[in-house]
Amino acid sequence: MYIAPRFHTNQAAVVKGWIEQGDEVLFVSYYASIIEDYSSIHPVVLGFAPFFELVDKLYMEVLHRGDMAASNFKINYGVPPVLKLRKLIKEWKPDVIILRDRTLYSIAAYLLGRKSKRILYNQSPIWDNPPKQDWKHRIVRRLTPQYRMTPVMGRKEPGKIIAGHSYFIPFVVEPSISPEEKKYFKDGCINILCIGKFVPRKHHMMLMDVVSELAENPGEKYHLTVIGEATTRLQKEFLQVVQKHIEEKNYGDIVTLLTNVPREKVNEYYAESDIYVIPSTDEPASVSQLEAMGFSVPVICSDTNGSACYVKEGENGYQFRDCDRENLKEKLALLVESREKIVSMGARAYQSILDGNLFQNYYDGVWSILKDMEKGEG
């Protein structure tokens, strides 16, 4: 049983893998998103306690109406419908419950699921700062699973440690198009793809400006496709800002802007792209760059992106300094030095998925946790 704020597309391959192994999976979410990949499973959407729905509406629409981050309030502090959650756990009797983050929802599920093995899943790095020891953090840790898994490696730096019972378990991505099958440079262009919600931290406009500057150099043609979600009021407002930027800069010939693209259609754009760029900041971890790699596409991301650990500098892509426009341009220029370089790095990107991001890698990792749990109980 997975319990998380929403079913994210990065869970689709995981769920499919469990089912193909012959296991049963139930995914419980707080709410549903309209553009996720539900081909493997449809989550049970429990929602929140009725009184909290009113609190959240007041918080979102009155107290923090213009705050892009206000939606995190219901994720961190949302109160679940406890009786419904209790009934679901009691009836389903899961062997394992995987809880996303340390939230009030997870605390409730942890306490209600005492008969199950419980694992915390979050995207804090495996190499992280030592756990805080103030009374609030100690209480929260006691009320959430002791064993933690994360797909983020982080950096082995002074002061960083691997806390006890923490495990690196990689994102799961299905390889889609091998280098031998891949067709590059559609319409004679170097086709660059970027996917991200329409919020300022995704830096869509910065990437557009960089691609435009590269396109000024003679001898090569570029096209940038930006795909983003615009379902909330604030996302739609920022989308208008991006659209205005395209109009004012006359980017219409080199930029295509797409919104709320269905999952199956997104794969077509991966297949037609030559380079994938995710220029965002404050990115805990992104699976989209790994999905691109599964299509034999090299990637560029910021060095603070949690998924930067999957990007090997100069091999399957590049990392640029977070929020550094000129460094992003330098790294993109390195990648487009020749079309042969794009193709060879795309092949290595595909191989990296085969080496480390198949379901078997995830499966073995979860089983290692369960075995360690048994040893600890013994």
C-alpha positions in Angstrom: 0.0 0.0 0.0 1.3 3.4 -1.0 0.0 6.5 0.7 1.0 9.8 -0.8 -0.5 13.3 -1.6 -1.1 12.3 -5.2 -0.3 9.5 -7.7 2.6 10.9 -9.6 3.6 9.6 -13.0 7.0 8.6 -11.6 5.1 5.8 -9.7 3.6 4.3 -12.8 6.6 2.1 -13.7 6.9 1.1 -10.0 3.3 0.0 -9.7 3.5 -1.8 -13.1 6.6 -3.6 -11.9 5.0 -4.9 -8.7 1.9 -6.1 -10.6 4.1 -8.0 -13.1 5.9 -9.6 -10.2 2.5 -11.0 -9.1 2.0 -8.6 -6.1 -1.0 -6.6 -5.2 -0.8 -2.8 -5.0 -3.2 -0.3 -3.6 -2.3 3.4 -4.0 -4.1 5.8 -1.7 -3.8 9.5 -2.4 -5.0 12.7 -0.7 -6.1 14.2 -4.0 -5.9 13.5 -7.7 -4.2 15.3 -10.6 -5.7 15.4 -14.1 -2.6 14.8 -16.2 -0.9 11.8 -14.5 -0.4 8.4 -16.1 -3.1 6.1 -14.7 -2.4 3.2 -17.0 -1.0 1.0 -14.2 -3.5 1.8 -11.5 -6.2 4.2 -10.4 -5.6 5.5 -6.9 -8.1 5.5 -4.1 -8.6 9.2 -3.4 -9.5 9.7 0.3 -9.3 13.4 0.5 -9.2 15.2 3.8 -11.3 15.5 6.9 -14.3 17.8 6.2 -13.3 20.5 8.7 -9.8 20.7 7.1 -11.3 21.3 3.7 -12.7 24.5 5.1 -9.4 25.4 6.7 -7.5 24.8 3.5 -9.9 26.9 1.4 -9.5 29.8 3.9 -5.7 29.4 3.8 -5.5 29.2 0.0 -8.1 31.7 -1.1 -8.0 34.3 1.6 -4.8 34.2 3.7 -2.3 33.2 1.0 -4.2 33.9 -2.3 -1.1 35.0 -4.3 1.3 32.5 -2.8 2.5 29.7 -5.3 3.7 27.6 -2.3 0.4 27.7 -0.5 -0.7 24.4 -1.9 2.0 22.7 0.3 -0.1 23.5 3.4 -2.6 20.8 2.7 0.2 18.3 1.9 2.1 18.9 5.1 -0.8 19.6 7.5 -3.8 18.1 5.9 -5.9 16.0 8.3 -7.0 12.7 6.8 -10.5 11.2 7.1 -9.3 8.9 9.9 -12.2 6.5 9.9 -12.0 5.9 6.2 -8.3 5.5 6.3 -8.6 3.1 9.3 -11.3 1.0 7.4 -9.2 0.8 4.3 -6.0 -0.4 6.1 -8.1 -2.9 8.2 -9.8 -4.4 5.2 -6.8 -4.5 2.9 -4.3 -5.8 5.5 -1.2 -4.6 3.6 2.1 -6.4 4.2 4.0 -3.2 3.5 2.9 0.4 3.7 5.1 3.0 2.0 4.4 6.5 3.3 5.4 9.7 1.5 7.1 12.3 3.7 6.6 13.1 7.3 3.1 14.7 7.3 0.0 14.5 9.5 -1.5 12.1 7.0 1.6 9.8 7.2 1.5 10.0 11.0 -2.1 8.8 11.1 -1.4 6.0 8.6 1.7 5.0 10.6 -0.3 4.6 13.8 -3.2 2.9 12.1 -1.0 0.4 10.2 0.9 -1.1 13.2 0.4 -4.6 11.9 2.2 -3.8 8.6 5.9 -3.1 7.9 6.1 0.7 7.3 8.7 2.5 5.2 9.1 6.2 4.8 9.7 7.5 1.2 10.9 11.0 0.7 13.3 12.9 -1.6 15.7 14.2 1.0 19.3 13.1 0.0 20.8 10.0 1.3 23.9 12.2 2.2 22.2 14.8 4.3 22.7 16.9 7.4 22.5 15.1 10.7 18.9 14.8 12.0 17.8 17.7 14.1 17.5 16.8 17.8 15.0 19.4 19.1 11.9 17.9 20.7 9.6 18.6 17.8 11.7 16.7 15.3 12.2 13.9 17.7 8.5 13.5 18.2 7.8 13.5 14.5 10.5 10.8 13.9 8.9 8.6 16.6 5.5 8.9 14.9 6.8 8.0 11.4 8.7 5.0 10.0 12.2 4.4 11.2 13.3 3.0 7.8 13.6 5.6 5.0 14.1 5.2 1.2 15.0 8.0 -1.2 15.9 8.3 -4.9 18.2 11.2 -4.2 21.9 10.6 -3.6 23.0 14.1 -2.6 26.7 15.0 -2.3 29.3 13.5 0.1 30.5 16.7 1.6 31.9 17.8 5.0 29.2 17.6 7.6 26.9 15.3 5.6 26.1 11.8 6.9 24.0 8.8 6.0 21.6 8.5 8.9 20.7 5.1 10.2 18.2 3.0 8.3 18.4 5.3 5.2 18.5 3.6 1.8 19.2 4.9 -1.7 16.6 3.3 -4.1 16.6 4.8 -7.6 13.7 6.1 -9.6 12.2 3.5 -11.9 12.0 4.3 -15.6 11.1 2.1 -18.5 13.5 2.2 -21.4 11.5 3.4 -24.4 13.6 3.9 -27.5 17.1 2.4 -27.9 19.9 4.4 -29.7 19.5 2.0 -32.7 15.8 2.9 -33.0 16.1 6.6 -32.2 15.5 9.1 -35.0 17.3 12.4 -34.3 17.0 15.9 -35.7 13.4 16.0 -36.9 12.8 18.7 -39.6 16.6 19.2 -39.7 16.6 21.0 -36.3 18.2 20.3 -33.0 15.0 19.8 -31.0 15.1 20.7 -27.3 12.4 19.7 -24.9 11.5 21.1 -21.5 8.7 19.9 -19.2 7.6 21.6 -16.0 4.6 23.3 -14.3 4.1 26.9 -15.2 5.6 28.4 -12.0 8.5 30.9 -11.8 11.0 28.5 -10.3 10.9 26.4 -13.5 12.8 29.1 -15.4 11.0 28.6 -18.7 11.8 32.1 -20.0 15.5 31.8 -19.1 15.8 28.7 -21.2 14.0 30.4 -24.1 16.4 33.3 -24.0 19.4 31.0 -24.0 18.1 29.0 -27.0 17.3 32.2 -28.8 20.9 33.4 -28.4 22.3 30.1 -29.6 20.0 30.3 -32.6 21.6 33.6 -33.7 24.8 31.7 -34.6 24.7 30.6 -38.3 25.0 27.0 -39.3 22.5 25.3 -37.0 18.7 25.3 -36.5 17.1 25.0 -33.1 13.5 24.4 -31.9 12.4 24.5 -28.2 9.2 22.8 -27.1 8.0 23.7 -23.6 5.3 21.5 -22.0 3.7 22.5 -18.8 0.8 22.1 -16.4 -1.5 25.0 -16.0 -4.5 23.8 -14.0 -4.5 26.1 -10.9 -5.3 29.8 -11.0 -1.7 30.8 -10.2 -0.3 28.5 -12.9 -2.6 29.9 -15.5 -1.6 33.5 -14.5 2.1 32.6 -14.9 1.4 30.9 -18.2 0.1 34.3 -19.5 3.4 35.9 -18.4 5.4 33.3 -20.4 3.2 33.7 -23.4 3.7 37.5 -23.3 7.4 36.9 -23.1 7.3 34.8 -26.3 5.3 37.5 -28.1 7.5 40.4 -26.9 10.7 38.6 -27.9 9.3 37.2 -31.2 10.1 33.7 -30.3 7.2 32.2 -32.2 9.4 30.6 -34.8 11.7 28.8 -32.4 9.4 28.1 -29.4 6.3 25.9 -29.1 4.3 26.2 -25.9 2.0 23.4 -24.9 -0.2 23.0 -21.8 -1.8 20.0 -20.0 -0.6 17.5 -22.5 -1.9 13.9 -21.9 0.7 11.4 -20.7 0.6 9.3 -23.9 1.2 12.4 -26.0 4.1 13.5 -23.9 6.0 10.3 -24.9 5.7 11.4 -28.5 7.6 14.6 -27.7 10.3 12.7 -25.8 10.7 10.5 -28.9 11.1 13.6 -31.2 13.5 15.5 -29.0 17.3 15.5 -29.2 18.1 17.2 -25.9 16.2 17.5 -22.7 16.7 20.6 -20.4 15.2 21.1 -17.0 16.4 24.6 -15.9 14.4 24.8 -12.6 15.6 25.7 -9.2 14.4 24.3 -5.8 13.8 21.0 -7.5 13.8 18.2 -4.9 14.0 15.6 -7.6 12.6 15.3 -11.1 11.9 12.1 -13.0 11.3 13.8 -16.3 15.0 13.9 -17.2 15.3 10.1 -16.5 12.3 9.6 -18.8 14.1 11.5 -21.5 17.2 9.4 -21.0 15.0 6.3 -21.6 14.3 7.8 -25.1 18.1 8.0 -25.8 18.1 11.8 -25.1 21.0 13.5 -23.2 19.9 15.9 -20.5 20.9 19.2 -18.8 19.8 20.0 -15.3 20.9 22.3 -12.4 23.4 21.1 -9.9 20.9 21.4 -7.1 18.3 19.3 -8.7 17.9 16.2 -6.5 18.1 14.0 -9.7 21.4 15.6 -10.7 23.0 12.4 -9.2 21.8 10.5 -12.3 23.5 13.0 -14.7 27.1 12.1 -15.3 29.0 15.3 -16.5 30.0 15.0 -20.1 28.8 11.4 -20.4 25.0 11.4 -20.5 24.5 15.1 -20.0 25.6 18.2 -18.1 24.9 20.0 -14.9 24.8 23.8 -14.7 25.1 26.1 -11.7 21.7 26.6 -10.2 20.0 29.8 -11.5 23.1 30.7 -13.5 21.9 31.7 -17.0 25.4 32.0 -18.5 26.5 28.7 -17.2 23.3 27.1 -18.6 24.2 28.6 -22.0 27.8 27.3 -21.7 26.6 23.7 -21.0 24.0 23.7 -23.7 26.6 25.1 -26.2 29.0 22.2 -25.2 26.3 19.7 -26.0 25.4 21.1 -29.4 29.1 21.3 -30.5 28.2 18.6 -32.9 25.3 16.4 -33.8 27.5 13.3 -33.3 28.1 14.3 -29.7 24.3 14.5 -29.1 23.8 11.0 -30.5 26.7 9.5 -28.6 25.6 11.0 -25.3 22.1 10.0 -26.0 23.3 6.4 -26.3 25.0 6.6 -22.9 21.9 8.1 -21.4 19.9 5.1 -22.5 22.5 2.7 -21.2 22.5 4.5 -17.8 18.8 3.7 -17.5 19.4 0.0 -18.3 22.2 -0.1 -15.7 20.5 1.6 -12.8 16.8 2.5 -13.2 14.9 -0.7 -14.0 12.2 -2.0 -11.6 14.6 -4.8 -10.6 16.9 -2.2 -9.0 13.9 -0.8 -7.0 12.6 -4.2 -6.1 16.0 -5.4 -4.8 16.3 -2.2 -2.8 12.9 -2.6 -1.1 13.6 -6.2 -0.2 16.9 -5.2 1.3 15.0 -2.9 3.7 12.4 -5.5 4.6 15.2 -8.0 5.3 17.0 -5.5 7.5 13.7 -4.9 9.3 13.4 -8.6 10.1 17.0 -8.6 11.5 16.2 -5.6 13.6 13.0 -7.2 15.0 15.0 -10.3 15.7 
